[in-house]
């Protein structure tokens, strides 16, 4: 699904911004 793809992309961006 495209929605899931976008969601994962956003999640990746958020994770990148947030510290590990």
C-alpha distances in whole Angstrom, upper triangle without the diagonal:
4,5,6,7,9,10,11,13,15,16,17,19,20,21,23,25,26,29,28
4,5,5,6,9,10,11,12,14,15,17,18,20,21,23,24,27,27
4,5,5,6,9,10,11,12,14,15,16,18,20,21,22,25,25
4,5,5,6,9,10,10,12,14,15,16,18,20,21,23,23
4,5,5,6,9,10,11,13,14,15,17,19,20,23,22
4,5,5,6,9,10,11,12,14,15,17,18,21,22
4,5,5,6,9,10,10,12,14,15,16,19,19
4,5,5,6,9,10,10,12,14,15,18,17
4,5,5,6,9,10,11,13,14,17,17
4,5,5,6,9,10,11,12,15,16
4,5,5,6,8,10,10,13,13
4,5,5,6,9,10,12,12
4,5,5,6,9,12,13
4,5,5,6,10,11
4,5,5,7,8
4,6,7,8
4,7,9
4,7
4
